[in-house]
Amino acid sequence: MPRNATTKSTAPRNTGKGAEKGAERPVPGFKALEPRARLTDLAYETLEEAIVTLKLPPGTAISEQTLADMTGIGRTPVREAIQRLAREHLIIILPQRGLLITDVVVSRQLLVLETRRELERLICVSAAKRATPAQRQRFVELAEEFRRLAQHEDSDAFMQADRDFNEECLAAARNPFTEGAMRSLHGLSRRFWFIHYKQSPDLPKMAELHASVSDAIARADVQGAGQGLDRLIDFIEQYTRSAVLPDG
């Protein structure tokens, strides 16, 4: 609720016969505000996507007010989203000086992959064990989508499918501890791929590897999910090194 808003309403209450206790009719002309937590999520999603897709390039100095203007969301939810992005190493908060979009550093990216390998293996194995029938069907659909993308090489659609895959894995694994740790790494990985993917025709292979893991989870193949994830991270690590050191 905005700071200047009052908590009292001048609208008449529904006190007539048959009115439910504590219920109030909506006030004509007034739209219910979304909870602040949802606004924070919207601000985070908008800003994270802008950083990952380089609308806010690495090294950009920017202000909190500019980000609020960009999202069209109030400063309090945007401030909370900035705090989250800072924890995920996508923004640096410079006291009294504003904000800085972090640079991409290959040595740090390799450390991200080292951590991702262990976390994502656990997540994919857990998802293969615990996914519901509806979730397994969703992994079937994701495998089909990744194979379609392997043929058509639509990078924007791949980015969305990859995000959906990550979310489904986290939901199916049902482990809030690995979920919290993993979310802090996804943005860094997606941004690195977005920066360098044009230097290497890797999208078809990347999509096929994602399809393989999706298939294993859909079949409840625990061993296959772990092995598929290792092959995926092996490929991403090779890609990470070659994107920056093509002759290495």
N, C-alpha and C positions, 0 to 999 in steps of 0.2 A: 504494500500500500504506500502511495506517495506520502512524503513527510507532511505535506500540507493538508492531507485528507483527514476528515473527522471520522471518528468511529461511530457517531450517532447518526441515525437516519431520520429525516423529517417526514418520510413517507408513512401513511397510516398503516397500522398492522391489521391483518385479517383476524378480527376478533368475533366475527359473526358465528352463527350457529353452525356446528359441523366442522369448524376449523380445527386442524390438527394442532395439538399442543406444541408450541415452539416453532410452528411453520409460518413462513411469511410469503406473501405473493411477491413476485418480482416487480420492481419499480419500473413503470413504462419509461422508455427513453434511456435507461441505464444498462450498460453491458457489464456483465460480471467480469472482474479482472482474473486473469490466470494466476495461480499460485506462483510466488516468487521463485520457488525451486524450478518450476517448468520454464520460466523466463530465463533463469540461469542456464538451464540445459540448452535452450534455443540459442542464447548468446554464445555458449561454448561451441556448439555444433557449427554455427556460422563462422566464427573466428578460426576454429581449427581447420575447417575446410579451406578458408582463405589462405592460411599459412601453408597447408599441405600442397595446395594447387598453385602456389607462388603468386597469388594475387597480392599477398604480403611477402615479398621476397626476403631471403636471409639477409641480415644486416640492416633491415629497415628500422629507423628510429620513428616512433609513433607515440601519440598521446592517448590516454584513456578516453578523453572526450571524442577524439577522432574515431576510435573503435565503437563508442556508443552511437555516434552518428551513422557509422557504417551499418550497424545492425538494426538501428531504429528501436533499440531497447534501452531502458533506463540505465543510469550509471551504476546503481547498486548490483543488479544482476551481471552487468558487464564486468564490474570489479571482481565479483566472485568467479566469473569465467576466466579472467586473467590470472587469478591465483591458481586455478587448476592448470592452466596452460603453462604457468611457470613451474609447477611441480612436474610437469611432463617434459620440461626442457625445451619448449617451443618459444617461450618468451622469457626475457630477463627483465626483472623490475629494477630500475635504477632509481633509488630514492632521490626525490627532489629533481630528477632529470627526465622522467618519463619511462618509456618502455623500448625494448630492443628485441626484434625478431632474431632468434639465435642463428648463428652460422651453421653450415653443414660441415662436420669434421669427420673424415673417414675413419680415423682411429676410434672415435667414439661410436661410430656406426657399427664397427666390428664388435665392440663390446656389447652393443645393443643386441646383435645377432647371437653372441655367446649366451646372453641371458635368455633371449627368446627361445633358443633351442630347448633349454631345460624346461622352461615354463610351458611352452606350446606343446611339447611332447606330453607332459602331464595333462594338459587341457584336452588334447585330442584323444588320448587314451581314456580319460575319464568320460568324455563325450561318447565314445564308442561303447562304454559300459552302461552309461546312465540315460542315454537319450530316450525320449518317449517315442511311441510309434509316429506321432505327428511330426516330431523333430526329425526322425529318420527319413520320413517322406520329404521333408524340406531339404535334407542333404542330397537326396536323389535329384531333386530339382536343381540344386546348386551345381551338382556334377554336370548335369545336362547344360546348364548355362555356361559353365566354364569351358566345356567342349565346343559350344557354339562360338564363344569368344576366341578360342584358339584358331578357329577358321576365319573369323572376320576381323580380328585385331582391333577391336574398339576399346581404346585405352580408358575412356571415361566410363564405359559400361563395366570394364574390368575393375576399376577402382571401386565402383558401387558393389559389384559382386563380392569383391574381396572384403569389403566392410561388412556385408551381410554374412559372409562365411565366418568372419571373426566373431560377430555377435551371436550367431547360432552356436558356435563352439563354446563360447562362454556360458550361454544359457543352458546348454545340454550338460556341460561338465558339473554344474551346480556346486561350485566351490568359490565362495566370495573372496577368499584370500588370493587365489591365483588370478581371479578376475581383476581385482584392484591393481595388482602388480602388472598384469598384461596390458591393461588399458593405457598405462603410462608410456608404453613402448610403441604402440601402433602408429601414432602420429609421426614420430621420427622416421619409422620405416617407410610409411607411405610417402612422405615428403621426399626422401632420398630416391625412391623409385621414380617418382614423378619428375625429378630433376634430370635423371640420367637415362630413362628408358629409351629415348630416341637414339642414343648412341649405340644401342645393341638390340638386335631383333629378338628380344627374349620373351615377348608377351605370349606367343603360342606355347612355349615350353612352360612358362610360369602358370598359365591357365591349366595345362594338362596335369601338372603336379598338384594343383589345388583340387582338380577333379578327382584325382586318385585318392587323396585324403578324404574328400567328401564321400566317395564310394565306400571306403573302409568304415567310416563312422556309420553310414546308412546300413551296412551289413552287420554291425556290431563286431567287426573284425578288430579286436584290440591291438594285436600285434601289427597288423597291416596299417592301422592308423599311426602308430609310433614310427614305423619304418618309413611310411609315406611322408611324415612330417620331417624326419631326418633328411630325406632326399630333397625336400623343398628347401630346407635351410641350407643344405650343401650348395644348392644351385644359387640361392640368394647371396650366399657368402662369396661364391665365385664371381657372380655378377657384380657385387659391390667392389671387389678388388679390380676387376677388369674395366669397370666403368671409369675408374679414376686412374688406373695404371694399365692402360690397354696393352702395353708391351711387356708387363710384368709376368 
